[in-house]
Amino acid sequence: LRYCVATPLVDDGHTTGVLAAYSDTPLAAEVAHQLALVAPQLAAALARAAAGVPLRQAKAHLSRPSLRVASSR
């Protein structure tokens, strides 16, 4: 993959992760805009999930064939 666009996931002033999209062709500016729009809601959801669910269990629930979740602490 040659192209990437990423935006930080920030909840209550704390960075909870990074949301990134990768492609083998150039990504349109609209992709970056859409990531920025969903980032705050995703950050809040991940922060709530992380508060009560072990990371390994949370990853198992989020992973789907068309969606890959990568995380580290």
C-alpha positions, 0 to 999 in steps of 0.5 A: 500500500502506497498511500495513507491518511490518518487522524488521531482519536482523542477523547477528553483530551487524551489520545486513545489511538489513530484512525488510518486508511490505506490504499494502493491508489491516491486517496481523495481529500473526502476520505480524510474529511470523513475520517475526521468526522467519525474520529471523535465518536470512535475515540469516545466509544473505544475509551468507554470499551477500554474502561471495562473490557480487556484489550484482547476481548475488545479486538475480537469483537471489533474484527471483521473480514472487511475491518481490521483492528490493530492496537498496542499499548 
